[in-house]
């Protein structure tokens, strides 16, 4: 492996196949190439397949159906020691949408059954009776200048037990709406967000942040700066979305 | 006569009056309102109809293909001399079903038709079945659709699973994993499908994905596809797979002469798009149940006209704008639209208006389903100019194309819903071959505005 290589492990792409989230992997590739990195993407297709944690810089889990949380938890349990080490080292894992539940303490299903998660994120997920879909904008807790926008299709509500939120809501439901205005969760560099879009397509600045962190984790500081014009479409998109949200919010207030 | 019967008859009469009145105003409006009103008067109104042979009641449900399949089956049954109550106009909620019963019953609530054939909204299936327990259930496919209401395909899958029971006969798509997996519910099952043919394809792009197995949750591998996400499949984790010999399989398709074989008989058909083949297969399966001979099926196919088509044309000056309708938040219909356009290799302008979603509150700006679609064939089909419009999501729509490799400079991005501005942009380009993909309501706005321009004497109006 060369120093300028970014190694992405794309977990269960066919099983976690919702909401066009494969676009997140495309976005990581695009931004990494803008940073003049060579990108290697390794797919983990089946539950029994081995994950090469040592040669992974970003481990990615896209959004999937809630029913697959349990088999994924079981699959990762068999790799727990390596996964523990990976997380302890501060290496990056990203889980989108309901897949965040894999790393939670537990998920309570509508039928009352409980699915135990891996427990890395100190949070509980509760399956909703009805789906909720809306726009979502939040500000990162560890980088207050960075706003993330997208949408969410909420099948689970998430209650955080500790101050581990990834961000603070600007608009939308986030983890649980008005309860604590939190969005997502973060422990070391294990990140969960409800944000769809795909989130890294709509927010390439966040993809860049993750990539820089991933490279720093292996002692490589990227000097290359990306020309601001490269993200012009995404910035203009966010302006349009904000105008749309302002308009709908004021119409809702008028009743 | 008991009170319940009296209440039913009151609801029926009011329903019949509303059918008459709504027909005076608009034919389209009369498809749901009378039944919805009757259901309000009596919750189990549908239960009150008499003379129903449930063995001759057919429900067609699934994400895509319900309307067209319903149209073909009803046309074929009627051509064969059967009387059929139906909801051809697409009113597939409980109000639409009740309206169809009101229209096809006597003043005492006795059904006048021998059979019933309804397309049923997947979400409403359980509620409708409670009052009208059909014995013949057709499941076309269960795919991603309207995520703001449905979330994920498994949400609808579980709802249907609660209702499917051994008293039913199931007609299942052999090449769509979720539909086929209902085979385990203890019902009598008929499989229908389409043989590998010259339009079948494989997906070998690095970013292509399939789906989790509905039985064991491991990866489903498609050996080939006949249409997007439908084709011969095998699960990589269990022994679930397409039947090698489905009961009704369309074979030896000749796309030039529009002919195929099924169950040893030859047919010639008016429409030969690959997705239609599944509709014909299901129709032939249902016809066997009703003992309709092949020559009568052929007679019906020869005269079939697809009233639920999704293609319209707007003439705007020298430009011919071909509009392809897509369903909201439904990647399969968006992919079909892309594939349709890709088959035209002539120079063209492509207009994409994915639009903000305003059917349900909260309104929102989802375009992520466009990343479920493959755009490669589309962008290789000689598109001279792309125009992406929409007040909120024009940039996101454009970005999907850029991710597929389209040069930014070839895309006009219009963050507006103003038809005046959209048409002004279109006027800048000489190419007359134009394709438009957007929601139905946007298309309807556009045809009104084009008509106004023509009325005022512009763009070749008189």
Interface residues (C-beta under 8 A of the other chain):
Chain A: X12 X13 X14 X15 X17 X18 X19 X20 X21 X22 X23 X25 X26 X27 X30 X41 X45 X46 X47 X64 X65 X66 X67 X68 X71 X98 X131 X133 X134 X135 X150 X151 X153 X155 X196 X197 X198 X201 X202 X233 X234 X236 X237 X240 X241 X243 X244 X248 X252
Chain B: X144 X147 X148 X149 X150 X151 X152 X153 X154 X155 X206 X207 X209 X210 X211 X212 X217 X218 X219 X220 X236 X237 X331 X356 X361 X362 X363 X364 X365 X366 X368 X369 X370 X371 X372 X373 X391 X392 X393 X394 X395 X396 X398 X399 X402 X403 X408 X413 X415
